[in-house]
């Protein structure tokens, strides 16, 4: 037995025993190396400490975990760990930056390889807090001056949090104290790492973190507007975790900052806010208390410019609605079992939000709306845009439940639709259309029309047009005439001298016609009245083409050929309404502008309304009335009379009113009165007379009657200062003479040519030529028979005067006068020859006299 024992003792060891012996030997060797190097960490020389740290690094890295786990663990546990860790932690405050960096690296290495890293936390956390949040940090100077080392220290803290887990609970104070400073570090990378560390700390210690979470909110919110977008993203995500695992009381402090991040230019930041808010709505313990504050943030992301963000928000919102629906299934049992279909006029029934989402919005709408309405008038344009987008989303979810808040909503829309930003206005019109889709017209019209009556404005008209557009034809049909009547009220439709206001009035009519189609027949008169009013102010607004398009559309839906048929149907009633106040009209009266539109646009319809039209014209064109108004009416009347056959005489009845037009309208206006305005009115009246006699609607008898009435006044207008008046007067006399000169009373007839002869001295070349033309016609009216002897003395005087102008400096006048003499030579050719021969030698150029003499010699009667 003894030999056996001896043999066993002397036998070589097996493989397992040999490996164990080798590992023990390596661990012993590492322990001996550490015993030699540890004193070097306390050396007075910076170089000595650095060399010791470098040697320690080589020794520890050589004993890697892959090569020898036991040897590696030996350095970080047991007595050597108790000796090594304090010395490395003291090196964190070493004056030499290189030594501090090596110490951080060795601590990181130790934590990763230690079998029980939590054992190091009691010493490690206070040391890290001291380096990251010492007394200097309160003055803005962290104890660790090197940015890269601060980043390494925060990364070491993060590692400790990940490895320590729940064991960090007793050391939360130190960790939070360090993070409160590093979250405000000047180095952006430190802030980002601190945010990740804070989130990890919240997840690692959920049972204790709520006691410290509020102290991190302040630093996080100071960093949420950092200039680096990655920092803003990290802060947002860290805030989400800190509140989710901490105290929900901080939500109120965070929400304003999150709302501002929804305006961030970087999509990743907005995406982070959306994800965090969605996570809170799903998982926050006290989320029911914060629904009314969190829902607006998530719903705002539904309208984000980036489709991916909007889609993510939609998915989160649907999850929130379905989860709430499951949690409140008992309350929603009836609604779930007897689900109502989408409203008939729902803008997108296939995308209708789930019941849970609709109920969440409806139940919180009273708390959300005041803030949204307030933001619609914010001084920042971006805030107003977000609020307008959010309001449309809220109303889409609320559906008919918005009725109880309708007055508040409409008041807000009334203000917001006056915004300068087109995006705000377009989103507000969306909201108004949703009101039309979900609320009964009987309800919303009371409020909308009441607001319109109190303060007509472009915004209130836009709201009205939008709610009409959103409403169904069937629901709107009973209220159509009420709407049209309100629009036709003078204080509403007569404000359209402003272009924007006119556009909005026109939009209301266009929307009514578009929605109601042929139902508009019942309120056609009121709609035409509105269109006529807008057209009356179109000179200032430039809307005439749009009004005409709308008029044609209205005619089409009523099944008539065009706007002329509408005028034919409604011109009479419209003129009756206007005539009721014509005694008070001035040039600024809206009624005058409306009357003017009917006068110039009604066309053939005027022939059927002469009983209303002519008396109104007669009253308004009297000399005692506003001169500017008379000028405007004469100008319009001239245009109408130029095409009288297609306008006032379309039914052949104008002759019944000819006396009124000539004696009561034209005669008083052709009489001379002092002043430039009176002269302008005479010019307008002369133009009107010229249009009348040029229209070819007067018979010879009627023309003769007009001539007898107006010729004396026309002759006086030949002396007017206005060249235009004199020219037209010459043309009128010429026309009178052509049509009825041969039957004119001789005494009156003889008085015409002297006035025409005076016009040969006119300063205007055109007037002189027109006068020669009229003289030709006058001479043609002199009877070439035995009765011509009565005119011989007058003709001889005329010959003599005309021969003077035959030597005129203007060649055109000479030629025209020559034609007059040729035309008049048939009356007394011998007399003309004698008069011509008497002056031929006196002219500067006898050419025209000689030409006249040759012409006279060729006449058969001259022989």
Secondary structure, 3 states (H helix, E strand, C coil): CHHHHHHHHHCCCCHHHHHHHHHHHHHHHHHHHHHHHHHHHHCCCHHHHHHHHHHHHHHHHHCCCCCCHHHHHHHCCHHHHHHHHHHHHHHCCCCCHHHHHHHHHHHHHHHHHCCCHHHHHHHHHHHHHHHHCCHHHHHCCCCCCCHHHHHHHHHHHHHHHHHHHHHHHHHHHHHHHHHHHHCCCCCHHHHHHHHHHHHHHHHHCCCCHHHCCHHHHHHHHHHCCCCCHHHHHHHHHHHHHHHHCCCHHHHHHHHHHHHHHCCCCCHHHHHHHHHHHHHHHHHCCCHHHHHHHHHHHHHHHCCCCCHHHHHHHHHHHHHHHHHHHHHCCCCCHHHHHCCCCCCCCCCCHHHCCCHHHHHHHHHHHHHHHHHHHHHCCCCCHHHHHHHHHHHHHHHHHHHHHHHHHHHHHHHHHHHHCCCCCHHHHHHHHHHHHHHHHHCCHHHHHHHHHHHHHHCCCHHHHHHHHHHHHHCCHHHHHCCHHHHHHHHCCHHHHCCCCCHHHHHHHHHHHHHHHHHHHHHHHHHHHHHHHHHHHHHHCHHHHCCHHHHHHHHHHHHHHCCCCCHHHHHHHHHHHHHHHHHCCHHHCCCCCHHHHHHHHHHHHCHHHHHHCHHHHHHHHHHHCCCCCCHHHHHHHHHHHHHHHHCHHHCCCCCCCHHHHHHHHHHHHHHHHHCCCCCHHHHHHHHHHHHHHHHHHHCCCCCHHHHHHHHHHHHHHHHHHHHCCCHHHHHHHHHHHHHHHHHHHHHCCHHHHHHHHHHHHHHHHCCCHHHHHHHHHHHHHHHHHCCCCHHHHHHHHHHHHHHHHHHHHCCCCCHHHHHHHHHHHHHHCCCCHHHHHHHHHHHCCCCCCCHHHHHHHHHHHHCHHHC
